[in-house]
Amino acid sequence: MALISTALATKNKLQTGIPTASVCPVCLKRIPAARVFYADEVYLEKTCPEHGLFKTVVWRGLPAYPSWMREKIPNHPAQPFHQPDTGCPFDCGLCSAHRQEPCCVLLEVTQRCDLGCPVCFASSGNNQTLDPHLGIVELWYRRMLEAGGPYNIQLSGGEPCLRDDLPEIIRMGKALGFDYFQVNTNGLRLSEDIDYLKSLKKAGLNVVYLQFDGTDDTIYQTIRGRAILQQKIKAIQNCADLHLGVILVPTIVPGVNDHDLGGIIRFALAYQPAVKGIHFQPVTYFGRYPLTPRNEDRITIPELLRGFEAQTEGLVHMTDFHPKGSENSYCSFSANYIIQKDGSLKPIRETSTDETCGCHKPESAKDGVKRSRAFVAKHWTYHDTPKSISTSNLSLGGWDELLERSKSHHFSISGMVFQDAWNLDLELLQDCCIAIAAPKGDLVPFCAYNLTNTEGQALYRPKP
């Protein structure tokens, strides 16, 4: 990926832009695109011969866009199911030109849902679509093993906890060699049915990946259509009672809950050690959404990072954050902390050999995806608080205590920016490490699978 020097930044458009490719939001045809710099903002600009110009913001302000890039050595799928033919994004499954193997694979085990959210990437709801039977789920597992798995598994939907046999799906995956399972849930059933939650943990569930959009019910009424904060809190308490780790997953919508970033962080810390971290997701416009998005309807990575620092009054700092190693740099951010006894956060960062030696060589995407899988399996899982260390055991003074505390009081703040038809950059898509198991077992990158045009037509997602 080419870079533009920050010294070139002016109030005006800098140049024609860094070339890439995208799709038309109306017809979904592949078209040329460019990342164009306007002072400290970056826009994806593209023109469809039939439907005209589209200009979508992808970056606003500091940290500077060029500073966030990490060059990676591609990690092509070991056993691709497809070869490039029509060209990205039309050969997914994965194809041999894809530049990253999966870190996590989503299994959509139902399209039913007990909410009717105005914004939903899966457009799920109270429909009569039949749940995939266990034979289909087994096919997905076996296809993942053929592709080079096992990978980390996220059970998703719809609302996966509407399936009574979800524990059986976990047990089946465990028997086939899959070690890590998280359930992507709104938490409603988990707030009411602790016996069901116990059955999930007994089957091998590692983490509850809990939809959590804010600390005020007006937020839920807007984004989810119901006041459900108390159910969220009860679900967290039930998980804490069972020593089951929780990751809060807020969808951030400008003008709705972007003022509550600090509130969400403080809430999460109050429910530690059950809540292991937060994974922020700026709103993405595919699936079901109310209106055609404007640039005012988007929030970018640097805006979130600045918001974290301002709204926590410096409890976390913008400089704590860095790109993750498993996907394209411009898709995500991450910071890791140890919670100190006084409630402060001590930032920690795992550095690669290249970073410590100052070589600044390209990072290995293969190493990055391995670290990402291992990280979530280790740090998003509940660990009991260790007993106090006696003075006689403190061979390194406070360092021993810090190491012990890192097991039970590790806290992460991360996020991922998904791409829709307006801001889709195919260079970023080719680095995607989040896949969805398609009905016949193909592994399709998340943003390609969910991609829909202005009429709601999808490239890959089956019609409900």
Helices and strands as residue ranges (DSSP letters): G 6-8, E 18-23, E 30-38, E 41-48, E 52-60, G 65-68, E 72-73, E 104-108, H 134-147, E 152-156, G 160-162, H 166-175, E 181-185, H 188-192, H 194-203, E 207-211, H 217-223, H 229-241, E 245-249, E 251-252, G 258-260, H 261-270, E 275-282, G 295-297, H 301-311, G 318-320, G 329-331, E 332-339, E 345-348, H 353-357, E 363-364, H 365-379, G 391-393, H 398-408, E 410-416, H 426-429, E 434-437, E 443-445, H 446-449
